Amino acid sequence: MGTMLETGKILLQVVVGGETSQIQQIFQAFILGIVQGITEFLPISSTAHLLIFTKVVGWKELGAKDFVDAIQFGSVIAVLLYFWSDISDLLKGGTMALRQKDWQREEWKILVGIAVGTLPALIGGFLLKDILPESALVIAVMSIVMALLLGLAERIGSRKRNFDQLEIKDGILVGLGQMIALFPGASRSGSTLTTALFLGLERQTAARFSFLLGLPTLAIATLYKSLKIFKLYQAQQLPDNILVLLIVGIISTFIFSYVSIAFLLRYLQTKNTWVFVWYRLGFGCFILAAIAIGWKA
């Protein structure tokens, strides 16, 4: 397996070349956008796939966490556009509830649930951002753990509640579940989807709610990283073409994020989540096996 990984790395390096030119960097930014876009909203962890992928192919410059976090802006745009109608309805309904002091209004309860549910991940992320290790071993273990939890949620979840039956407590509990995503390899969408299934939400409703609840956290984290990169750029600590690379990465991320959201929601209309359970088990076991035979992760 170690030989296979090294062979794959060599082949990819041949494709992109040894010395990284501007064209090669643009290519890398586009590919990283594809990986980010596809994996951000599927319950398989974008962080895990980006970290492992960049380690395998040896993309140290653009594989840096600040860059891959910044191109998540494309994922934020994709959620906003895809769910614009839902978001608009929630804001209008929430505003109406506030004016009429109708605290039982559906849109108000969902908005409050999302707002309160966002706080645990933001606070936890701020406190633990420099503590949690981003190693291949942690990713492998968390991938397996989350696969087992998703499988259990699929097995015992009642799947009887739809979007108009959401309560404030759902937002709080799914928000607490989102804290698991602070561990590399857990997956933001995976942790929220799993928690929502445990709470008895129907599969598509669980995915839809997990996207909406995860949006503020994703947007704030992305903005933070983008501002960090902008400050480094102003201080001339980044290459001159970094803005071009960011634009390429963001556009690529947006396209494939949008496709990924549409695919998952349509998929969950008629199918269960077991394919993601088995994929995550295989992904985690493959990394553990690679580490066991000597892969320097």
C-alpha positions as CSV (number, residue, x, y, z in Angstrom):
1,M,0.0,0.0,0.0
2,G,2.9,2.3,0.8
3,T,4.3,1.6,-2.7
4,M,0.9,2.5,-4.2
5,L,0.8,5.8,-2.3
6,E,4.3,6.7,-3.4
7,T,3.6,5.8,-7.0
8,G,0.5,7.9,-7.0
9,K,2.5,10.8,-5.6
10,I,5.2,10.5,-8.2
11,L,2.6,10.3,-11.1
12,L,0.8,13.4,-9.8
13,Q,4.1,15.3,-9.4
14,V,5.0,14.4,-13.0
15,V,1.6,15.9,-14.1
16,V,2.1,19.1,-12.3
17,G,5.9,19.2,-12.5
18,G,8.6,19.5,-9.9
19,E,9.1,23.2,-9.8
20,T,5.7,24.9,-9.3
21,S,5.1,27.4,-12.0
22,Q,2.2,29.9,-12.0
23,I,0.2,27.7,-14.4
24,Q,0.8,24.7,-12.2
25,Q,-0.3,26.7,-9.1
26,I,-3.6,27.7,-10.9
27,F,-4.1,24.0,-11.7
28,Q,-3.5,23.1,-8.1
29,A,-5.9,25.8,-6.9
30,F,-8.6,24.5,-9.3
31,I,-8.1,20.9,-8.1
32,L,-8.2,21.8,-4.5
33,G,-11.5,23.7,-5.2
34,I,-12.9,20.5,-6.6
35,V,-11.9,18.4,-3.5
36,Q,-13.2,21.1,-1.2
37,G,-16.4,21.6,-3.1
38,I,-17.3,17.9,-3.4
39,T,-16.4,16.9,0.2
40,E,-17.6,20.0,2.2
41,F,-21.3,19.0,2.1
42,L,-21.1,15.3,1.8
43,P,-20.7,13.7,5.3
44,I,-17.1,12.6,4.7
45,S,-15.0,15.6,5.9
46,S,-13.5,18.2,3.5
47,T,-10.6,18.8,6.0
48,A,-9.7,15.1,6.0
49,H,-9.7,14.8,2.2
50,L,-7.8,18.1,1.6
51,L,-5.2,17.2,4.3
52,I,-4.6,13.7,3.1
53,F,-4.7,14.7,-0.6
54,T,-2.2,17.5,-0.3
55,K,0.1,15.2,1.8
56,V,0.0,12.5,-0.9
57,V,0.7,14.8,-3.8
58,G,3.1,17.0,-1.9
59,W,1.4,20.4,-2.4
60,K,2.8,22.2,0.5
61,E,2.3,25.8,-0.6
62,L,-1.4,25.8,-1.6
63,G,-2.1,22.9,0.7
64,A,-1.5,25.2,3.7
65,K,-4.5,25.4,5.9
66,D,-5.1,29.2,5.5
67,F,-5.5,28.8,1.7
68,V,-7.8,25.8,1.7
69,D,-9.9,27.5,4.5
70,A,-10.1,30.7,2.5
71,I,-11.4,29.0,-0.7
72,Q,-14.3,27.7,1.4
73,F,-15.9,31.0,0.6
74,G,-17.1,29.3,-2.6
75,S,-19.0,26.8,-0.4
76,V,-20.6,29.7,1.5
77,I,-21.8,31.3,-1.7
78,A,-23.1,27.9,-2.9
79,V,-25.2,27.4,0.2
80,L,-26.5,31.0,0.0
81,L,-27.6,30.6,-3.6
82,Y,-29.0,27.2,-3.3
83,F,-31.0,27.9,-0.2
84,W,-31.7,31.6,-0.9
85,S,-35.5,31.0,-1.0
86,D,-35.4,29.2,2.4
87,I,-33.1,31.8,3.9
88,S,-35.3,34.7,2.6
89,D,-38.4,33.0,4.0
90,L,-36.8,32.4,7.4
91,L,-35.6,36.1,7.7
92,K,-39.0,37.5,6.6
93,G,-40.9,35.1,8.9
94,G,-38.5,35.8,11.8
95,T,-38.9,39.6,11.3
96,M,-42.6,39.3,11.3
97,A,-42.6,37.1,14.4
98,L,-40.4,39.8,16.1
99,R,-42.8,42.5,15.2
100,Q,-45.9,40.6,16.3
101,K,-44.1,38.9,19.3
102,D,-45.2,35.6,17.9
103,W,-42.6,33.4,19.5
104,Q,-44.3,30.2,18.3
105,R,-43.9,31.0,14.6
106,E,-42.1,28.3,12.7
107,E,-39.5,30.6,11.2
108,W,-38.7,32.2,14.5
109,K,-38.0,28.9,16.2
110,I,-35.8,27.8,13.4
111,L,-33.8,31.1,13.4
112,V,-33.3,31.0,17.1
113,G,-32.3,27.4,16.9
114,I,-29.7,28.1,14.2
115,A,-28.4,31.2,16.1
116,V,-28.1,29.4,19.5
117,G,-26.8,26.2,17.8
118,T,-24.0,28.2,16.1
119,L,-22.5,29.4,19.4
120,P,-21.0,26.1,20.7
121,A,-19.0,25.6,17.5
122,L,-17.8,29.2,17.3
123,I,-16.7,29.3,21.0
124,G,-15.2,25.8,20.8
125,G,-13.4,26.7,17.6
126,F,-11.9,29.9,19.1
127,L,-10.7,28.1,22.2
128,L,-9.4,25.0,20.6
129,K,-8.2,26.2,17.2
130,D,-4.5,25.9,18.1
131,I,-4.9,22.8,20.3
132,L,-6.5,20.0,18.3
133,P,-3.8,18.2,16.2
134,E,-4.4,17.8,12.4
135,S,-2.7,14.5,11.9
136,A,-3.5,11.6,9.6
137,L,-4.0,9.4,12.6
138,V,-6.6,11.6,14.2
139,I,-8.4,11.9,10.8
140,A,-8.4,8.1,10.4
141,V,-9.8,7.5,13.9
142,M,-12.4,10.3,13.6
143,S,-13.5,9.0,10.2
144,I,-14.2,5.5,11.7
145,V,-15.9,6.9,14.8
146,M,-18.2,9.1,12.7
147,A,-18.9,6.3,10.4
148,L,-20.1,4.2,13.3
149,L,-22.2,7.0,14.7
150,L,-23.8,7.7,11.3
151,G,-24.6,4.0,10.9
152,L,-26.2,4.0,14.4
153,A,-28.2,7.1,13.6
154,E,-29.4,5.5,10.4
155,R,-30.3,2.3,12.2
156,I,-32.3,3.8,15.2
157,G,-33.4,7.2,13.9
158,S,-37.2,7.4,13.5
159,R,-37.1,9.7,10.4
160,K,-40.6,10.9,11.1
161,R,-40.2,14.7,11.4
162,N,-39.9,17.2,8.6
163,F,-38.8,20.8,8.3
164,D,-42.0,22.4,9.6
165,Q,-41.7,20.3,12.8
166,L,-38.3,21.8,13.8
167,E,-38.0,23.2,17.3
168,I,-35.5,25.5,19.0
169,K,-34.1,22.5,20.9
170,D,-33.2,20.9,17.6
171,G,-30.9,23.8,16.7
172,I,-29.3,23.7,20.1
173,L,-28.7,19.9,20.0
174,V,-27.5,19.9,16.4
175,G,-25.3,22.8,17.2
176,L,-23.7,20.9,20.1
177,G,-23.3,18.0,17.6
178,Q,-21.5,20.4,15.3
179,M,-18.8,20.7,17.9
180,I,-17.6,17.2,17.0
181,A,-16.4,18.7,13.7
182,L,-13.7,20.6,15.6
183,F,-11.8,17.3,15.4
184,P,-10.1,16.9,12.0
185,G,-11.8,14.2,10.0
186,A,-15.2,14.4,11.8
187,S,-17.0,16.6,9.1
188,R,-19.2,19.5,9.8
189,S,-22.0,18.2,7.6
190,G,-21.4,14.7,8.9
191,S,-21.7,15.6,12.6
192,T,-24.8,17.8,12.1
193,L,-26.5,15.3,9.8
194,T,-25.8,12.5,12.2
195,T,-27.2,14.5,15.2
196,A,-30.3,15.4,13.2
197,L,-31.0,11.8,12.3
198,F,-30.6,10.8,16.0
199,L,-33.3,13.5,16.7
200,G,-35.7,11.7,14.4
201,L,-35.6,14.1,11.4
202,E,-36.3,12.7,7.9
203,R,-33.1,12.3,5.9
204,Q,-33.5,15.2,3.5
205,T,-34.8,17.5,6.2
206,A,-31.8,16.5,8.3
207,A,-29.4,17.4,5.5
208,R,-31.2,20.6,4.7
209,F,-31.2,21.7,8.3
210,S,-27.6,20.8,8.8
211,F,-26.6,23.0,5.8
212,L,-28.5,25.9,7.1
213,L,-27.3,25.5,10.7
214,G,-23.7,25.1,9.5
215,L,-23.8,28.2,7.3
216,P,-23.0,30.8,10.0
217,T,-20.1,28.8,11.4
218,L,-18.7,28.2,7.9
219,A,-19.1,31.8,6.9
220,I,-17.5,33.2,10.0
221,A,-14.6,30.8,9.9
222,T,-14.0,31.5,6.2
223,L,-14.1,35.3,6.8
224,Y,-11.6,35.0,9.6
225,K,-9.2,33.0,7.3
226,S,-9.7,35.3,4.4
227,L,-8.9,38.4,6.5
228,K,-5.8,36.6,7.7
229,I,-4.6,36.0,4.2
230,F,-5.5,39.6,3.2
231,K,-3.3,40.9,6.0
232,L,-0.4,38.7,5.0
233,Y,-0.8,39.8,1.4
234,Q,-0.7,43.5,2.5
235,A,2.4,42.8,4.4
236,Q,3.9,41.3,1.2
237,Q,4.3,37.9,2.9
238,L,2.4,36.0,0.2
239,P,3.2,35.6,-3.6
240,D,1.8,38.3,-5.9
241,N,-0.5,35.9,-7.7
242,I,-2.3,34.7,-4.5
243,L,-5.4,36.7,-5.3
244,V,-5.6,35.0,-8.7
245,L,-5.2,31.6,-7.0
246,L,-7.9,32.4,-4.5
247,I,-10.3,33.4,-7.2
248,V,-9.7,30.2,-9.1
249,G,-10.0,28.1,-6.0
250,I,-13.2,29.9,-4.9
251,I,-14.9,29.5,-8.3
252,S,-14.0,25.9,-8.5
253,T,-15.2,25.3,-4.9
254,F,-18.5,27.1,-5.6
255,I,-19.3,25.1,-8.7
256,F,-18.6,21.7,-7.1
257,S,-20.2,22.7,-3.8
258,Y,-23.4,23.6,-5.5
259,V,-23.4,20.3,-7.4
260,S,-22.6,18.4,-4.2
261,I,-25.5,20.0,-2.3
262,A,-28.0,19.3,-5.1
263,F,-26.7,15.7,-5.4
264,L,-27.0,14.9,-1.7
265,L,-30.5,16.4,-1.2
266,R,-31.7,14.5,-4.3
267,Y,-29.9,11.3,-3.2
268,L,-31.5,11.4,0.3
269,Q,-35.0,11.6,-1.2
270,T,-34.9,7.9,-2.0
271,K,-31.8,6.5,-0.5
272,N,-30.1,6.0,2.9
273,T,-26.7,7.1,4.2
274,W,-25.1,3.7,4.3
275,V,-22.8,4.4,1.3
276,F,-21.2,7.2,3.3
277,V,-20.9,5.0,6.4
278,W,-19.0,2.3,4.4
279,Y,-16.9,4.9,2.6
280,R,-15.8,6.5,5.8
281,L,-14.9,3.2,7.3
282,G,-12.9,2.3,4.3
283,F,-11.2,5.7,4.2
284,G,-10.2,5.6,7.9
285,C,-9.0,2.0,7.7
286,F,-7.0,2.7,4.5
287,I,-5.2,5.6,6.3
288,L,-4.5,3.4,9.4
289,A,-3.1,0.7,7.1
290,A,-0.9,3.2,5.3
291,I,0.5,4.5,8.6
292,A,1.1,1.0,9.9
293,I,3.3,0.0,6.9
294,G,5.4,3.2,7.2
295,W,3.6,6.1,5.4
296,K,5.0,9.3,7.0
297,A,1.8,11.2,7.4
